[in-house]
Amino acid sequence: MATVVSYGAAETVTGSCHLLSIDGGPNILIDCGMFQGKEEERNYGPFDFDPSDIDYLFLTHAHLDHIGRIPKLVKEGFNGAIYATSATRDLAEVILLDSAKIMKEDFKTNYRKALRRGKEKEVRAPLYEESDVEDAFSLAWHYPEYSAAFEPQKGVDVVYHNAGHILGSAFIEINYRENNVRQTIVFSGDIGNDNDMVLPPLEKCTHTNYLYVESTYGDRDHQSAEATVREFKQVIIDTLHEWGNVIIPSFAVERTQELLCILKEMYERKELPHCQIFLDSPMATRATDVYKKYSELLSERCQVGKEQKGTVFDFEPLVYTLDVEASKKINDVDRRAIIIAGSGMCTGGRILHHFKNRLWNRKNAVIFVGYQAQGTLGRHIVDGARWVKIYNEDILIKASVHTINGFSAHADQSAIIKWISRMDDLKTVYLIHGEKDKQVILRSVIENALSLKVHIVEPEEVIYL
C-alpha cells in the first residue's frame, strides 16, 4: 500500500514537502521547500525522515517555499536523482544562490552585533552556504518535457503537466500498480490563475484517483485580470500625477515579469506619465533573463509582443540596478519613480531601504501584488500597521497602501473547483498548502459542489492510499 506524509505545507502555506512511499517501490519526495513567516524556525530542525532513504526528488516549480531546503536535504544525506523542467532548474539555481547569499549576509551582521555583546556563540550559522547549493546541482538532474511520460523506476511512470503558475511550473501525475491495479496520484504544486499575462493557462487534468491540491486562496475568488490591471494602472497614474513615487515589493519570479509587461504596455500606449522605473533586484533581473531564455514557454500575448518589438520585457524608462551603488542612487530621485524591489514579503532585501526612505511621505504609494504570509513585515503593513521598525528605526506609514490580489499566480476558489470538476475516477481530494481556516471553507465548497470526499492534511499525518 502506498502512503503519503506531508512534512510541510500542511495546514500552512509554506514549506512544501510531501513523501510518497510506494510499497515495494521507491520513496519519492515532492518538493523540499523553505518555511516562511511565523514558521521559519522549522527550517533549522532536522528532517523527520532520513534524507538518504529518498530515491527521487520531484520538483513542481522553483519558488523558495517549494525548493528552499534542497541544499539542506543534500547536506544531510540525500544523493538521489532530481526531476524538474529545464526552466525550473535554471530558476532554482538563481533563487537558491540568492537565498544562500542573504543568509550569509544576515549571519555576518548578526555576528558583528553579538560580538559587541559578548554573545557571538549564540548566533546561529546559516541554514546552508553557496557551496551546499553547488553540491545540490552536482547531483543527477533530469529534465522532463511537458506531457511526456517517463519511468524513473520500473512499475512507476510519471508525467509533468504545465501548471501555468510560474515559468517551468508543473503539476505531477504519478502512476503505479497496486495488486495489479493501476493507481494515479496527482500533486498540484501551485496551480495558475489563467490571467494570460505571461504564461499560458493551466493544463486540464482529466484523470486521477487521488489529488493533493493547493488551497492558498481556497476561501475566495480574485477580481478579474482586467479589473486588477485597471486598478494597478490607476494607482500608478494617480501617484505620478501627484509627483509621488510608487514602491512595489515584488517576488522575483513571475510577479515581476507580469509587472514589467503591464508597465511596458502602458508606456507603448502612452498611458504612463513621464517617470523612471527601477527594477532594483539582482535576483529578479537574473530571473527575467531566464524568462527571456525560455520565451517559447510564455503566453501568446508575450510571443506577439516579442515578434512586434523584439523584446518581451525591456522598454526605454526601465533601468536594471544590479549593484549596491546603483541602488543607492535611486534615493536621489525624489519624485515620479516606480521602484520594484524584493523581497516580495518584505522580510529582507532592498525593499526595506526604500521603505525607510519613502514610507513616511504621504505623496508616495505602496502596492502589494502578492500573498503576504503571517508574521512577515508585508502582512503587518497590509493588516493596517501605522508604524513599522526598519533597521531599528521606527517609521511612520503615511504613504497610501494598496493591496491588489488579482495578480496572484495562484488559482482562486472557482478555478480550483473548475479544475477538479474535470477529473474522472477521483476518490479523495487532499488539501495542502493553505491556512486551515481557508481549507475548511474550500472543503465545504468542494463537498457541496462536486460531492467528493475531501480531507485536510495534518502535519506529518500518514495517509494510506
N, C-alpha and C positions, 0 to 999 in steps of 0.2 A: 504494500500500500504506500502511495506517495504522501508526503507531508510537506507543509509549508509553515515556516516560523518567521515572523516579522520582527527583526531586531532594530527597526527604526520605521518612522512614518506610520506608526500605529497609534491612533487617537491623537496624532500630531502631524504637522505638515512636513517637517524636515527630517533628515537622517535616513532616507530611503535605503532599506537593506532587507532583502527577503531571501530566505534559504529554502530552495526546493530540493527535497531529497526523494529520489525515485528508488523504490525497493528493488534491490539487485542492480541498480544503475548508478548514475553519477550524482554528486552533490553540486547543485548549480546555485550560485549566488546571483541574484538580480539586483544590481546597483550596490554601491557602498558609499553612501552619502554622508555629508557632514551635518551635524545638528547645529541649528542656528537659533538666535534669540535666547529665550529663557532656559533652553535645554542644552546650550552649547557645552556645558560642563561634562555632558555624557561623552563627548568626543575623547576625553582623556582616560576613560576607564577601559579595561580590557574588553575585547570582543567576547561575547557569550557563546562562542563556538571556537573551534580550533581552525585558524586560517589555513593550516597545512592540509586540512581534510577537504578543502574546497577544490573540486576538479576544474570548474569553469566559472568565470565571471562574465555575465551578460550585462551590458550597459544599455539603458534606454536612451539616455542623452547626457549632455555634458554640463548641466547645471551643478553647482557645487553641492547642493543638498542631495545629489544622486551619485557624485563621483569623489567627493571631498576627502574621504578616508581611504582611498585606494593606496596611497603610499604607506599609510599605517598598516593596512592589510598585508602588503608585501613585506614590510619591515618585520612583521610578526609571524611570517611563515608562509604566506600564500605564494605558490610557484606554478600555478596552473595557467591555462590559456584564457585570454581576454577577447571577447567578441564585441565589436562596436562598428558602426558605419565609419567610413573614412573621415567624414566631416566631424563626427563625434570625437574621433581620436585626435584630430588636429585642434579642435576647440578645447578638449580636455587638457592637452599639453599647455595651452595658453593659460587656462584657468588654474591648473594645479601649480604651475611655476609661480604665478602671481600670488596664490594662496601661501606658498612656502615663503616667498619674499616678505609678505606682510607679517606673517608670524615671526619671522626672523627680526624684522624691524621693531615689532612690538616687544619682543624679548629684550632687545638691546636697550630700548627706552625704559622698560620696567626694571631691568637690572641696574641701570645707572641710578635710578631713583632709590632702589632698595639699598644700593651700596652706600649711599649717603646716610641711610638709617641703620646700617649695620645688619641688614636683613636679607642680604643677597642670596642666602641659601633657601629662602622661601620662594624665590622666583622660579616658576615652572618653565622647563625647557619647551621649545616649540613642539607641536604635535609631530612634525616631520620637517626635514630640510630639503633643499633643492636636489641634493644627491639621492634622497629617497624617491623623489619624483622621477629622476633619471633611471633609477633601478626599476621602477614600475614600467617604464616604457622600453626597458630592455627585455621584458618578458615576451612570450609569443602572442602577438596580436593578430586577429583575423578580422576581415572586413566584409561582412555580409552585404549583398545588394538587396534593395527593397524587393519584396515579393518573390525572392528566390530561396527555395528550401535548401538547407544544408544539414549535415548529420555529424555533429561533434563526436558522437559515440553510437555504435550500432544499437538500433532499437529506439533511438531518440532523434527526431528531426525537428528543426526549428525554422521559423520564418520571421523575418523582421518586416514590419509594415510601417509606412510613413505615418507618424503621429501628428504632423502639422503643428508641432509645439515650438521647437527651435530648429535651426539647421541641423540635419542629421538625426533628428529625434525619431524614435520608433516605439511602437507597442510590439511586444514579443509573444509570438504564438509557439508554444512548446507541445509537441505531440509525443506520446509514449504509449506503451501497451501494458495493460494490467489484466491478467487472466485471459490473455489473447483478445482483449477488447481495447480498441484504440481510444485513448483519452486525450483531451486537449485542455490546456490551461493557458490563459492569456494574462499577461501582466501589462497594464496600460502604460506604465511610466506616467508621464504627464501628457494629456491629450489637448490638441489645439483648439483655438477659438474660432477658426474659419473666417477670419476677417480679411484674408487675401491681401494684406498689405505687403508682406514679404514672402510668405510661404504658401504653397498650395494647400488645399484643405485636408483635414484628417481623412485617412482611408477608412472605408467601411470594414467592419469585422462581421462576417456572416455566420461563423460557427465557432462555438467553444462550449465546453462543459462547465468550466469554472472560470470566473473572471475576477481578477484583482484590479480594482479601478480606483483612481484618484478621486478625491471629493473636496478639493480645495474650496471651490465655490458651489458646493452642493446645496446650499441654502438659498441661492438667489440666481437671478438672470442678470447678465450685463446689459447695459444700454447698447443700442446698435452701434456698429462701427461708424456709420455716418454721423450719428449724434456725438459720438466720442471725439471724432476728428473735428467736428464743428466746435465743440466746447473747447478743445485744446487750442484751436486756431484763435478763438475769441479771446481767451486769456492772454495769449501771446500778443495779439494786436492791441488789446486794451492797455496792457502793461507798457509796451513800447511807445504807444501814443502818449502815455503819461511820463515818458523819459525814464522809466524804470528798467530793471533788469529781471530776467526770468532765470531761476535756478531749478534745474531738474535732476534730482537723484535718479539715476537710471542704471538698470542692470546692463552689463557689458554685452550680453548676448541676447539677441532678438529685439529687446525693447529699444535699445539704442539704434539699431538699424531701422526699425519702424519710424522712430522719430526723425531720423535723417531723411527718410523718404518723404515724410509729410512736409518737413521744412523745405526740402528741395522743390517739391511741388508748389508750395506757397511762393517760393522765390520765382519760379518759372512762370507762374500765373500772375505775378506782380501783386500778390496779396500781402506780402511780407514787408512791413515798414523797414526802412534802412536800419541795419543793425550789424553787429558782429556776432558770429556763432562759434563757440569754442567746444570742441569735444575734448574735455580735459580728463582723459583716462587712457593711459597707455594700453591697458588691457582691452578696453573697448575698441581702440584703434587696431590692435592686433586681431581681435575677433572680427572686426569689419573686413580686414584683409582676408580672413578665412572665408567669409561670406562671398567676397569677390572671387576667390579661387573656385568656389563651388556654385557659381552663379546659375549654372544649368539646373540646380535644385530649387531655385527661387520661383516665385509666383509668375504667372503670365504677365501680370502688371509690371513686375520688375524686368522681365525679359523685353517687353516693349520699350520701357524706359531706357534700357541699355542699348537697344538697337537704334533708338532715335537720338540719344545724347552721348552714347559711347561709354557711359558710366551709370552705375545704379545709385550710388550714394553721394558722389562728390559734386559740389557746386561752389560758386565764387566766394560767398561770405564765410564758408566753413573753414575753420582752422583746427588742425590737429596739434595739440600741445603735448609733446612727448616727454620733454624733460622738465625738471622742477623749476628752472628759471623761467621757462615759457609759461608755466602755470602761475607763477608769482606775478608775472606781468599783467595777468588778467585783472589784478587788483587795481591797476591804473585806469581801467575802463570803468568809469563811474556811471554810465548810462547806456541804455539800448544795447545790452549784451544778453545773449542767450547762452547759458553755461550748462552743459550736460556733463555730469561727473559721477563717479562711483564713490562709495558703494551704494547699491540700489536701496538697501535698508538703512543706510546712514550709520553703519556700525564701524566705519573707518574710512580711510581714503581721502581724496582731495575735496570731496563734497563738504567735509567738516570745516575746512578753511574758508570755503565760500559761504557757508552758513554763518561762521563767525564774523565775516566781513559784511554780510548783507541781510541777515535775518531781521536786524533791528530797524531797517529802513522801510517805512510804510509804502513807498513807491514800488518796492520790489514784490515779486510773486514767486512762490514755490509751487511747483506742480509735481505731485506724486502720481506716477504712472504704473505702479506695480504693487504687489502684495507686500505688506509690512508685518513681519512676524511679531508675535507678542514678545515684549522685552527689549525690542530694538528702539533706537532713538527715533527712527522714522515712525513707528507705531505711536510713540509718545506724542510726537507733533501732530499726527493725524487725529489722535484722540483729543486734541484741544489744549495741549500744554501752552502756557503763557510764557514760561521761562524754560530754557534748556542750559545745561552745563556743557561747555565745549572747551577742551584743553584747560580745565579747572577755572574757567571764567563763565559767569552767569550771563546769558544773552537773552534779552527781551525779544519776544517774537512780535514784530509789528507788521512784517510782510504778510500779504494775503496768502492763505494756504488752500490749495485746490487738490482734491483727490479725484482722479479720473480713472475709474476702474475698468472702463470698457476696453482699455488697451491690453487687458490681461491675456497672456498667452495660454491660459487655462480655459477649458470648456466650462460653461456655466451649467446650471441645473438642467435647463431644457436640452442643451446639446448632449449632456451625459445621457439623459433619458432617451433621446433620439438614437444615439449611437448603440445603446444597449438593446433597444427595441428591435433591431435588425438581426440579432444573433439567434440562431437556431440551436436547439439542444442544450440550452443554458440551464444548469441545475441550481447553481448558487452564485450570488454576487457577493464579493468580499470588499468591504470599503476600507481603504487605506488613504494615507496622505491627505489628512484633513483634521480639523479640530472637531472634538467629539460632538459639540452642540450642532454643528453643521451636518455631521454624519447622521445624527438622529433624524434631522429633517429630511435628508436625502433618502434614508432608508424607508421612511414612511411614504414618500412620493413614489419610489420605485415599486414598493409592495402594492400600493393602490393602483398605480397606472399600468403596471406590467404583470402583476400577480406572480412575482418571483420571490424566491427565498433570498433574504438579504442578511448579511452578518457583518457587524462592526468588529474588525480585528483588534484584539487587545495586544499590548506589547508582550512579545515572547510567547504568545499563545500557540500551541501546537494544533494546526488544522489538518485533519485527516481527510484526504480527498477520496 
